[in-house]
């Protein structure tokens, strides 16, 4: 009897104590961590490694150690749409988030958010027993019910609106907006520094298990405040959204430089914890730069469907797995990151995951030749191979067709010479719009 009792105790001890520990180590040894860092409104011509005007040695180092994409695109040309696509691996129109979720409670779009029929990248990773966290900007719903902790993230520190004062953490509607999970919470500090320090702490706390860490930075979105600038927004107050600095361009530079230092701290944390070789690090932007930043030689800026609105930097490092110093011309978008990360990690997505994004892990990891695919922006711009067709849209009454292989600046409208190509694209856009309309998640239009 006693022997049987001792045996039972040993079985309990082994299953309750040893197995979970063994399992955690097993997970860590096999599955890579993912660190996804995204800037806000950073343009194609802002970073030094893209030939830009701001020195960003730490982001450049990711490109030098890994692969740089010259034809990466944000799914949207503004914040919320790109984030919806990034989170779901699908066109943002399917989530009913085709435009920015507004800060103003008088605006119907204030009440929109990521609905619960959507499955997020954090939820897909969670099913694989990954730990997950988001530090920074959510912008997929103002209300508690839309909080990232309800969308697969174990931990959230940051803000739910489009931008906040970097010091007082007040949004542009004059509402305090700094959260720790589901609670509004005072925390002193420059938001770029806070985002970085929470990310570094998370890396140290989770170094022995697989994790998905999403770091959506505020920089260099307005208000234009450098790390030494004081707060200028107060709750319920009146203020200029863009800040008080007379030299806004210089503030913009400081903001990018400070974010770059933060990237360096995150890379150091991965090195100190000896998990750098088992971690995929991605740095990208959520849409093109405003007129204050630079989109290089590209036409247009944030909010437009020209390349300057959505062709943005993207670099990926996975030491020992991705050969250093590579470049790729693969046409790739925010919504491809979900399936590509699963491809890189050799993880299977559920069979019923109906993604629009495609697995480009072979182009990322093995520098395989680019594959041809079609991308659509806002239902009015469509790209396949070298060609980009633009339907008539706000500010542009005429259709246009550009050959991006020779004219990435979209300066020569070739539509009269290639009417048959335009006709194919016109039909493709009509089919795409019908598909989105049929599958679009309904969104609330008011408080109820
Ligand atoms: Ca943005």
Boltz pocket constraint, residues with backbone or C-beta under 6 A from the ligand:
constraints:
  - pocket:
      binder: B
      contacts: [[A, 39], [A, 40], [A, 41], [A, 78], [A, 79], [A, 221], [A, 286], [A, 287]]
      max_distance: 6.0
